[in-house]
Each structure stands twice: as C-alpha cells, then as structure tokens.
C-alpha cells in the first residue's frame, strides 16, 4: 500500500512539470475573476492546510463529493482525489510541523498518524495559490531528539534509499571513526554540502597568494544561478567581494555566490584543492550549480561521461555543450532525481571529515561570520558546541555536515541520504535532526562505555 500510494503522488508532480506548470499561468489560460493573487507570505501554507483539511474530511465524505481544492491547469483532479483518499485511509493525521522554506510558493507539513507513522506533505502553488503539484513522502519522527542510540539507528534504518551517517573525531591531521550507521559506504551525493569544497578552495587560493578576500566578483547572466540566495535576484553588474561570496555560499547556500567563486578560481583549481586536502582523487566531476541544472534538467539534458582525472579534456568538451547565457530550466520545477546519473557532487564520509578537519584547523583564517556560528548557517537542535553546520538538498538527495567541540575534543558528523524516489529523502530538516541526534547519542554511548571501562 505504501509504495503504490507514494508512486501515485509522484505522478501528480510529474504531470504538472510535463504540462508546463510554473509559478506563472500558461498564456492560453484566463484566470477566473474570482481568483485573485494571494499574498506571498502565506499562499503555499494555506494550500497545504487546505489539503490536510480535505484528507481529514475525506473519510466522512462520499467519493463523489466535489473537491474544494483549487488546482492549476494540467493537474489531474482524479489523481489528486485518489491520493487524498489513500492518505485518509492511513490516517487520521495531525500536523506536527510546518515550513515554507525560502519560497512562499512551496510549503511542507510534517504529519503524524494516530498509529505513529510520520509523513511529509509538500505543496507547490502559483501566484494565486492554485496547486501546481503535491506529494507525500517519508518523514523522520520528530521525537527522535529525545531518543537513545538504538532508537536513532532504527530511525536511520527506516529511511528508504541509500544512507550513511558517521561520527568522526579529529586526531591531528587524521579522522578517527567513532560510530557509523546506514546501509552504504563510499561516495554519495552532497548537494550543497559541496560548497564547503569551494569555500576551502577560496581560502587555499588566498594562502597561496593567488586570490584575496577583497577580490571583486561580478554577476552576469552567464554566471547567475537559481533559486537559493539573495544574489539570484541581484542586477547584472552587481559586484561582491570574495569574502562576501564565501559567506553567502556557506551560510545562505547561495548558488550564484558559489558559481562566482568557482569562476574566479577556476574549476581545475577547486578540484586540485579537493585532492590536495583529502589526499585522494576527486570523487567525480566538479560542476557549477548552473551546469548541474542544465545537464540534469535543461532542454538538452545529458549524462556526464565517466570521470577520468587523467583525461580532463573529455569533461571540458562535455562542459562546453552546456554553456548558456541564461538557464533553460526553472529550478523550482525540478522534481526528478539525477544523482544516480552522475549529476551532482560526490564524496565519502571520510573525505568530508578530512575536508571539515582542514577547515577547522584553519578557522582563524576564515571569515568571522562563519566561525562565530551565525544562526543563518545553523539548523535547529545541532550538537552543543557546533560552530559549522552545512546542509544540502536536491531531488533525491539530503546531506549535512557539522563540526563541533566537546570536552576539548573536536568532532565531525556527516549525514548522507539518497534515493531515486524523491519523496523518500525530502524531509530535509528531519534528516538533519536525525544526523545531529546520532552525533549526540554516539558520544553519550562512548562516554558510557568509557566509564564502565
């Protein structure tokens, strides 16, 4: 029942994307006069609450009762109705948490059934509040913040798809594994956690005298990226310093800032720095965020060639195929996973630990906004003593990395989750909470064993 239901809900989103649904109305659709633009501050959340109310009432209504939901053109009302009925059969449900994220055009509700099952409801709407797409997926039990180590590991095991959650201790220039959970070792996708490699490359360039924090980076249509971060909407010609770009890329996950840095330093320098710091060959291609959007979901989407560090010309030739003056894809309309095709950034948990350890060892040279633990860069419920918390998310990918201190020791926790079925790992905040709690319970368990010894 669970798998059948989830696949149906994904079709809701896909049908909308293939039908050309975006935040604007299709040109050939005239809006009824009674439907007006809803204030940005609450339109997606209003739609999400309407869906929850429909689910709650569904069990008491006749199957033929008309839905009161306002659906965008191209969204199949029958599929929506079937999905709501399926959810009603699994309920009743109550809302545990809500989040509108960075965009008022999307919202998420975390729901809990009376039987203890957790799911996310994700909704996208247009400017009038009409529903463009919706789906339900796995959610982490929010009470995990008070659970013990065994319960946390069981919660990790319950997440569909590939997973790796690891706790490391920094011992000089080495990483010592303290605890791990999940079902996958080796390289997994990073999404925006990859921005830490870019930040490290910026600092390394400064240390080598090849760049300076005051260097000016200028936005053009050819290097502007979407959708996250304030620079996405900055006018062409806007300049920011390298320092400002690094802060924005890490704390705000600003894609444009990230790509400005990569353009300034050069892709090869970023990759060389990753190899230098981790002591290993790169886990694969290193793209700008624009290239990821174009290769993964653009009008001429493709599959990257097999990565060969000894033949960079193959990657360079492929990269040129996707050079565009402006993006040909709307990032907010991206819903299918492509990480399994090589369209992302990749690293193992150990490589991430070495990278984070290097950043920790060079904290004094980083911008103060990063090292002072700005609230803009920290998730809720991170381990005590955390100075850096970097999350990342893409369709089918959720990752996070934290650096913290405890009783004079320095620790790093990494969480990587990936699935080709996007709703499986869409509960980004829940998976960050799970990763954080794994670190805390892991240290508690180690302390308990030490006291017994």
N, C-alpha and C positions, 0 to 999 in steps of 0.2 A: 504493500500500500504506500509506504513512504517513497520508494523510488518512482512508482508510477505517478504519484502526485507531484513530486518535485520536477520531473521531466515536463509535465504539462505546464507548470508555471514558467519554466524557462521559455517554452514556446510563446508565451504571452509577450515576453520581451523581444524575442527574435522576430515575431510577426510585425512588431512595431518598427523595429530597425529596418527590416526589408521593405516595409511600406513607406519609408522615408520620413518617419516621425522625428521631429526635433523640437527644440523649445519654441519654434515659430510655427504658425499654422501653414499648411500647404496653400499655395496660391489659389487653387481652384476650390477651396473650402471657405464659405462665408459663415462667419460666426453668428449664431442667433443673437438678436438684440438683447435677450435676457441674460446672456452670458457675457460678463464683463471681466476685465483683468482683475485678478485677486492680488492683494498686496504681497510682495515678495517674501516678507517676513514669516508668513505662515501658510502659504498655499499648499506646499507639499505635505506638511504635517496635518493640515486639515483633511487632505485626501486620504492620508494613512489612517487617520481616526475614523473617517467615513467607512473605509474598508473593514476595519476592525468591528465597527458597529454592524455592518452588513453580515459579517461572519457570525457575530453573537446572535443576531436575529434570524439567521438562515434556518436554523433547526426548527423555528416556530412558524416559518412562513411556508406557504405552498410553493412547490417547484416552479409554478408558472407566474409567481408574483414578480412584476417588473422590478428590475434593479434601480435604485436611486443614484447609483454612481454615475458620474459624468466622465465618459470615455472619449479619448481623442479619436479622430477618424482613422480607420485602419486597424484599430484594436478590436479583436473578435470578442463580442459581448458574451457569446456562448461559452468560450474557453474561460473567460473571467468568472462566469457564473459557476461553471463546473469546479473551478479551483476553490472558490469560496465555499461551495458545498462540501468539498473534500476536507477543507480546513475545519469546517463546522463539525464534521464527524469526528475529528481528532480532539475537539475541544471539550468543554468550554475553555476560553483563553482569557488571560488578563495581561495588561500591559505592565512590563517591568521597567522599561527604559525607552527613551526616545532620543533621536539625534537627527538634526538637519544638516550636519556637516558644514562644508564651506559653501554649499549652494542651496538656495531656497527652493530650487527646482527638484530636489530629491530629499527624501526623508527615510529614516529607518525606525521601526519599532521592534523592541525585543519582547517577545510574548512567551508566557508560561502557561501550560495547560494545568488543569487540576491534577493530572496524573504525574506532573513534574517534568514534562517534556518542554524544552526551550526551542524556539524558532525565531528567525528574523523575518520581518516583513519590510521589503524595500520597494519604494514607490518613486517614479519619475512623473513630473507633471509639466504642462506647458504654462504660458503666462496667464491663462485664465483659470488655471487649476485643474484642467481636464487631464485625466490619467493617460500618460503615454505608455507606461509599462509598469508591471509589478511582478515580484516573485517572492517566494518564501524559501528559506534555507536553514541550515544548521545554526544553532546559537549555543554559546557557552553558558552554562549555569552560573548566574551572577553571584550565587552564594559561594563560589569557588574561592573567594578571597579569605574565607574563614576555614577552608578545608585542610586536611592533613596531606602529607606527601603521597600516600597511596591513592587517596581520592583524586588528587590533582593528576596523577599519572593515568588514572582511569578516565578522567575527563579528556586528557590528551589523546588517549587511545580511541575515544569515541568520535574524534574529529575525522570525517571522511577524507580520503586522499592521502598524499604523502606528508610526513611530518618529521621534524627534528627539533627538539628543544634541549639545549645544553647549557650547563653552568660550568664556567671555567674560572680558575684562579690565575692571576698574573704572577709568575715567578721570574723576576728579572726580565729577560727578553723571551721567555718561554710561556706557553699556556699549558696549564695542567687541568685535565678534565676532572671535574668533581662529581658530576651527575649528568645523566642524559636520559631522554625519553623520546618516544616516537618510533616510526617504522622505516625510516630512511636515513642512510648515511650518504656522504658525498655531496656533490654540488646540487643546490636547489636555487630556485629563482629568488631575487632580492627585492624587486620593485624599487621603491625609493630609498631603501637602505643602501643602495648602490651609491647614493650621493655622498656617503662617507668616504668612498674611494676618491671622489672628485675633490672633496674638501682636503683630504690628505695630500693629493697631488698639488693643490694650490700652496699648501704650507711647504711642501718639499721644494717647489719651484722657488719660493722665497728664500728658503735656506740655501739654495744653490746660487742665489743671486740672479736668477732668470726671470723673476717677477717681483712685484712689490704690492703691499696691501692697498696702496693708493692708486694702482693702475686703474684706468677708466675703461669700462666695457660698455659698448653702445648697442642698444636694441635696434634691430632692423626687422623687416617682415620675414627675412630668411633665417633669423635665429630666434624669433619669438615662438614660444611653446605654450601649450594649454594643458589642463584647465587651472591647475593649482598655483597659488601665489599672486601677489599684487602686481608683479611685473607683467603678467599676462595681458593686463589691460593698459599698460603704460604706452604713451605715444611713441611712434618711431622717432629715433634720435635721442631718446632718454638715455642718460649715462649713469652708471652706478660704479662704485669702486669694487675692486676685487674683494675687499673685506665685507662690504655690504652684500655682495653676491653670495659669498660663502655662508654668511649668517642666514640669508633668505633661503638658500638651498637646503640647509640642515634644519633650521627651526620651523620654516613655513613650508618646506618641501616644494619650493618654487621651481617649477620646471624650466622656466625661462632663465632664471639665475643659474641653474645647473648647466644649461647649454651654453650660456655666455662664458662660463668658466672653461668648459671643455674646448670651446672655440678659441679662447685666448691662449690656453696652454698647448692645445693640440691633442688629438685622440691618442696618438702614439706615446706622448709623454704621460698621460693618465695611465695607460696600460703598463708602461715601463715602471712607473712608480708602484703600481699594484704588485708587479713581480718583485721589485726591489724590497718592498716592505714585507710581503708574505713569504718570500723565498721560494715561491712556486710559479709555474707558468700560469698565465691567466686562465680562468675557468671558461673563457669563451670570448666572443666578440664584445667590444665595449661600444655602445651606441649613445647618441644623444637621445633625449626623450622624443624629439621630433622624428628621428629616424625610427624609433620603436613604433610610434603611431603610424607612420607611413608604411613601414614594412609589414606591420601586423594587421592593420585595418584600413589602409589607404586605398585609393581607387585602383592601384596596381600592386596590391599586396603580394608578398612572396615569402619564400623560405630561405633563410640565410644559408650560405654554403657551409660545409663542415669547417670548423675552426682549425686553422693550421698556423701557429705562430711563426713558422719558417716560410710561409707564403703569404705575407700581408697584402700582396698585390691583388689576390683574389677577393679579399674583403674590401679593399679600396675600390675595385671595379664594381662590386655589388653596391657599395655605398653610393657611388655616383648615380646609380639608377634611381635613387630616391631623393635626390637633391631637388627641392621645391622652393619657390619664392614664398609660398604660403601653404599651410596644411590643407590637405584634401580630405581630411577626416575630422568629424566632430567628436572630440574625446569623450564627451558625456554620453554619446550614443554607442560607445564601445562596450559590448557585453560578453563577447566570446573570448575564451582563453586562447592564447598563442604561445605561452611559455613552453609548452611541450614541443613547439616547433623551433625553439631557439630564439624566440622573440622576447628577450628580457635580459637581465644581467644575472650572473650566477657566481656562487661561491659556496664553499663548505663552511660549516660552523667553525672549524678550526681556523680557516683563513680569516673569517670575520673576527675571531678572537685576536689573532695576531694584528690585524688592522686596528682594532679598538685599543689593543695594548699599546701600539705605536702612538695613537692619538693621545692616550692617557699619559704616556711618557713625555709628550710634547705639549702638554696642556698650557704651560706658561707662554707658549708662542701663539696660541690660538686666540681669536677674538674673544674678549671678555663676555660678550653676550652668550657664547656657547658654554664657557666654563662656569659661569655663575648659575647655571641651571634655570634659564629663563622658562617661565611657565608655558610659553608658546611652544617649547620643544619637548615638554614632558607630558606623558599620559598620566591619567589618574591611577593611584594605587601602585606606583612603581616602588621597587625596593627602597628602604631607607638608605640615605647616603648616595643616591643616584645623582650624578652630575650630567649625564648624557643619556637621552632616550630617543632613539630614532626609529619610527615606524615606517612601513611602506606597504602599499597595496596596489594591485592591478587585477584585472579579471582573472579569477582563479588563483590569485597569489595574495598571501598576507605574511608579512615578516616584521620582526622588530629586533632591536639590539639595545642593550642597556649596559652602562658602565657605572659601577658603584663601589663604595668603600664600606668595610665592616670590620671593626676592631683592628684597624691598622693594615688589613689586607685589602687588596683590590680584586674585584670580581667582574666578570662579563657574562651576561646571559644572552643567548640568541634563541629566537623562535622563528622557524620557517615552516610554512604550511602551503601546500599547493594541490590543486585538483583541476582536472579538465571540466568538471561540473562546477561552474562558477559559484552557485549558492552554497556549496559545501564549506567554503572558507571566506565567506563575505562578512562574517561578524568580526570585523577588524578589532574593535575595542575589546570584545570578549576574548579574542585570541591574545591580545596584548596583556590583558588581565591574567590570563592563564599562564603566559610566559613569565610574567612578574611573580606570580604566586609560586611557580615552580622554583624560581631562584630562592625565595624566602623559605619554603619548606625544605628545599635541598640543604640550605645552610643549617636549618634547625635540626634536621636529621643527622648531619655530620657532627654538629655540636653535641648531640645526644650520644652518638657513638663514641666520641672522644671522651666524654665524661665517664662513660662506662668503663673505657679502657684505663 
